[in-house]
Amino acid sequence: METVKKHFFSDLGVMLGRSMRHISRSMDTIVTVTIMPIAMMVLFVYVFGGAIQTGTDNYVNYLMPGILLIAIASGISYTAYRLFIDVQRGIFERFHSMPISRSTLLWGHVLTSLVSNAISVLVIILVALIMGFRSPAGILSWLAVAGILALFTLALTWVAAIAGLSAKSVDGASAFSYPLIFLPFISSAFVPTESMPSVVRAFAENQPVTSIVEAIRALLSGQPVGNDIWIALAWCVGILFIAYFFAMRVYKKRV
């Protein structure tokens, strides 16, 4: 047991490397997580952007936070898929027969999600810069944005872990992400909530994506953030702890 604890981080590095290699060999993962959000950004900026009134001359600046959240929501579905495959193929049981820390199996998938989504976010930001995205934000604001996106990724990844460990089929493991991808469309990510019907507006203004989008948008534009950042952090941390608790319970029962 002491040896297992002593080599926790080396075991975690091995599991992280294993999961990252799976991603690098899967072109559909790269296309879905990176290319599709970029295509969506191009569509909204160059096709719909002129018809959408947001109170800003640079629609790509307004759109950026929502596109980043959609990319992350798309990316975490592969965490659920890879976990499901590992469970179905008995990979966990094989690793558990070895002198390694059991928690590193799950944490390897979680950290892979964090790293792969960070890469996708960077690529999307680079493309947005080519499309005209500009930000007067300083280094502290950018670090705050990175922190919010990392928390959002971790929170959704633990939700994905629950789905991947408890699903009965491959479709069930990844289908949970569809509502998460759809949430930014019913928020202030694409249009101001003031333009929505009263019932839709009430939902949009009181769901987590809107506060996260508004906090990131304010940080990137150099505007006062107000209470949005605290509401965004509360949503992310709350979902993270609840999802982590249930994911660990499912993990212990399943494997």
Secondary structure, 3 states (H helix, E strand, C coil): CHHHHHCHHHHHHHHHHHHHHHHHCCHHHHHHHHHHHHHHHHHHHHHHHHHCCCCCCCHHHHHHHHHHHHHHHHHCHHHHHHHHHHHHCCHHHHHHCCCCCCHHHHHHHHHHHHHHHHHHHHHHHHHHHHCCCCCCCCHHHHHHHHHHHHHHHHHHHHHHHHHHHHCCCHHHHHHCHHHHHHHHHHCCCCCCHHHCCHHHHHHHHCCHHHHHHHHHHHHHHCCCCCCHHHHHHHHHHHHHHHHHHHHHHHHHHHC
